[in-house]
């Protein structure tokens, strides 16, 4: 068993040539390409789904691996979760082999059935980021498949193979500075996407006024600045993912929905503008606790990025007020939250929320 620590970017129209060019500027010690066939299983009563676990058999050539991913932590796009693996002789999901090897106690002996698959081509680069840090960069292009239903997989993943979080964040920041194209950090795993597709779960619009009230309640009683910043980051990541999942068309014919959605981003940007000392206080807490993962000049870069965000949101509000064009305003918002610069800002925020 080991903890898988990774960052996931959802990306549109990934150009592998661009990635190859970017990664050539680092110390690449290994490069592989493979087609991965992954079948996810569950019991008839959804034991693994209910416990936020994913059970899959992965086929890579003639090799088969059974993996159990258990519930972990997600902060922004940073995933930290325990993972158990066992080699299999064939594609049959022998759960007993896994539980015996790791002495796991799972409260189910029910038969397993295939629920969905994720089939994709993976290109992988192993980077020697520093003498003590190795980072795997993977590009996954394929589909989540449930019967006749499919969803596109287009992701860039960064995973720690050796070393700590500080060089990992530094490497991802360097990557984003060089990348061109639409990207955003993504908290949803392929497994969760598959289970939702199998269940026919469609994205729904949340009440972001109520979500903002909930944050303000957390802020009022938070004992540490990091708690406030973590709640803000969760609010923003959820807001970004839900907005993009709903799509521009959802808002295009509804003026009020557009106003409310842009307003949710305004509340966030205005809060950072009103609480400029929040970032420095969070950094000081990390330094005092000897858990410092932030990059050099993080305060200056984040302060500038937050000011730019506030200006962009106010400009979108002005544009929407003058034109009453919902689609135009939402397209501007969608473009804003999918820039590498916005992802870089989110990465900086992640580094300030980690306590250990």
N, C-alpha and C positions, 0 to 999 in steps of 0.2 A: 504494500500500500504506500502511496505517496500523495502529497498534495499537488495537484495540478494548478499552476499559477499562470494565467494567460490574460492577454488583452485581445479583444475581438473588434475589428472594424468591419462594418457593412460598407461595401463600395460598389458604385455603379460603373459598368463598362471598364472593368479592370484590364489594363494593358500590361501583359506580362513583360513585354520588352522594357517598359518604363521601370518596373520593379527590378528587373535584372540589372539595368543601368544604375539604379540607386544602390542596390546591395553590393555591386561591384566596388563601391567606394568604401566598403567595410572589409573585414578579414573573413571571407567565406571559406570555411574548411570542408564543407560538404554540400552537394546539391543533388536532389533526387526528384524523380517524377513517378507517380503511381496513380492507378485508378482504384479507389476504395469503394467497396460495396458494404454497406452497414445496415443490418436488419435489427430493429428494436423490438423488444418483447415485453409483454406484461401478462398478468393473470386476468381472468374473466372479470374479476371485481376491481381491476385497476390498482393493485397493491403498490406497484412501483410509482405510478403516476401520483397516487395520493400521498406518498412519502417523499415526493420531489426527488425521485431517483430515476436514473436511466440505465436500462440493461440492454446491451447490444452485443451482437456478434459482428466483428469486422473481418472481411476477407480482403487480403492483399496478396494477389497472385494465388499461390497454393497454401498460403498461411492463414490460420484462423485464430482470432483472439476474442475471448469473452471479457467484456469490461462492465463493471458496475460503477457508475458515477453517483455519488451520494450528494445530499443537500449540502451546499457550502455557502459562501458569502459572495455577493456581487456588489461592487462599488463603482458606479459609472459603468465602464466596460471591463473592469478588472474582475476576473473570475478566480476564486480560490476555493477548491473543492477536493475532498478526498476521492481517490480513484483506485480501484482494485482491478487487476488484470490477471488472466490465466490463459495459457496457450491450449488450444483445442486441436484434436485430430481431424475434425470436420466442422461443418456449419451448424451442428446441433448445439443448442444452448445448454450445456451441462452445468447447471447452477450449483450442483453438489460439489463439483470440482473447485469452484470458486470459494464456496463457504468453508470447505474443509481446509483449503490452503491457508486462508486468512482467519479461520476460526470465527466466522461471522455468524451472528444469530439473526436470521430473518424470520419474521412471524408469518411465513406462508410456505406451504408445500403444494399449492395449487399448480395445475399444469400451465405451461407458458404457451402463448400464441403470438405470432408475428403481428405487429400493429402497423408498422410503416417502415420505409427504408430511406436512407440518405445516400445517394450514389453521386460521387463527384471525383473529378481529377484533382489531385493535390500536387503542387510543386512546393518543395521544401528546401530552404537554405539554412544551414547551421552556421551561425556567426560567432566568431571568437571576439566578443565585444571588449574584453579586457583579459589580462592574464588569469583572472578568477571567474570570469563571466562568459557563459555560452547561452545564446538565445536562438531559438528556432523561429524562423519566419515561414509561414505556410500560406499559400493562396489556394483556396478551395472554390472550384467552379463546377456546379452540377445542379441537382434537384432534390428536394424533399418529395417523396412519392407515397401517396396513399391511394391505392387503386388507380382510378383514372384522374385523380387530382394531383396537381404538382405545384410546388413553389420553388422559385429560383434560389440557389445558393451562390452567393458572390461575396466572399469574405477574405479578409486578410487577418491572420492570427499571429500573435507574438507570444511565445511561451518560454519561461525560464527553464533551462536545462541544467545550468550550474550557476551559482552565484546568488546575489541578493537583489533587492528591489531597486536600489539607487542606480546601478549601471543599466538595469532593465529600462527604467523610465527614461534615462538619458538617451539610450539607443532609440526608443520609440519616438522621442522628441526629435532626434536627428532625422529619423525617417520622415516624419510629418513635415519637417521644414523643406524637404526635397520633393515631396509627393505633389502631383497635380491631378485633380479629379475630385468627384463627389464622394465624401466619406463621412461616417459618423460612428462613434462608439456604440456597441450593441451589447445589451445585457442578456438577450435571449439565446439560449443554446439551440443547436440543431434539434436536440431531443425534444425540447419544449415546443418548438415550431411544429415538429411532427405530431406530437400528441394533440396540439390544438387543431391541426389540419384534420386529424383523424376524428376528432370530436365535433368538427364543423364550427369551431369557435371563431367568430368574426370580431375584429377590433371594435370597441365601443368608446364613445366619447365620455370622458370623466367630467365631474363637476370640479373645475379647476379653481373656482372661487372657494369651494369648501376645502379643497386640498391646500390652498394658500392659508386659510384659517387654521388648518391643522398644523402647518409649519409654524405659524406665529405662536400657537400654543406650545409647540416643542421648544421654540426659541425662548419663551418666557420662563420655562422651567429647566432649561439646559444648564448643567453645572460646568461644562467645558465648552470652549469655543469650537472645538472639533466636532462636538455633537450638533451644533447649529450648522456648521459647514457640511457635515455629512447629510443632514436633513435637506439642505438646499441642493446638494448634488443629486440626491435621490429624486427630489421634485423635478429638477431640470432634466435628468436622464429619462425619467418616465414621460415627461412632457414631450421631449424630442421624439422618442420612439412611438408614442401614441399618435402624435401629429403626422409623422411620416407614414405610419401604418394606415391612417384614415385616408390620406391622399388629398391632393388639391381639389378634386371633384367634389369631395364631401362638403367643402366649405364654399365652393364657387357660386352656388345659388342662394346662399344664406348670409345676409349681412350681419346678423346678430352673432352667428357662430364664428364668423371671421373676427368680429370685434372682441369676442370673449377669448378666442385663441391667442390673438396678438396681445391682448391684455394680460394673459397669463405670463407671457414672456416679459411684458413691461414690468409687472410686479417684481419679477426676479431681478431684472436689470436695475430697476429703481432701488431695490433693497441694497444691492452691492454699492450703488452710488451713495446711498445714505449711510452706509456702514463701511467706510473705506479702511478702518482699522481692523476689521474682522480678519483679514488675511494675515496681517502681521501678528496678531494675537494667536492665531492658529499655528503659525510657524514657531513662535516663541514657546508654545506648549510642547511642540515636538522636540525642539532643541533641549528644553528642560528635562524631558523624559528620555533623552538620548535615542529618539526614534525619528531621525531626520532623513527623509527621502526626497525632499524637494530639490529642484534643479537650481543652479546659480541664477541669480537675477529673477527669481520666480515672482517676487513681490512687484517689481517694476513691470514685468511682462504681463502679469495678471491684472494689475491696476489699469494698464493701458488697454488690455483686451476688454475688460469690463466697461471702460469708458466708450470704446468703439461699439460694443454691443448695445449700450444704452442709446447711443446716437443712431445706430441702424434701426432699432425698434421704433424710436420716435419718428424717424423718417418714413417708415412703413405706415405708421399711424397717420401721419400727415397725408401721405399718398392715398391711403384708403378713404380718409375723410373727404378729400378733394374729388376723387374719381368715382367713389362708390363701387370700384371694380374689385370684387372679392378675389377673383382668380389672380389678378395682377398682384395684389397685396400678398396672397398666400404663396405665389411663386417666388416673390422676393424673400419671404420668410424661409421657404424651403431651400432656396439657394444659400442663404446666410448660414443656416444650421448644418449644412453639409460641406462647408469649406474645410480644408486641412487646418486653417488658422483657428477655426472654432473648435476642432478636435484637439488642437494643441492647448487651447484654453481649458478644455475639460480635463486633459491630462494633468495640467498644473494643479487643478482643483483636487483631483484624485490624490496627488502626492501629499496634499495638506490634510487629508482626512484619515490617513493611516496612522494608527496608534502603535502598532507593533509589527 
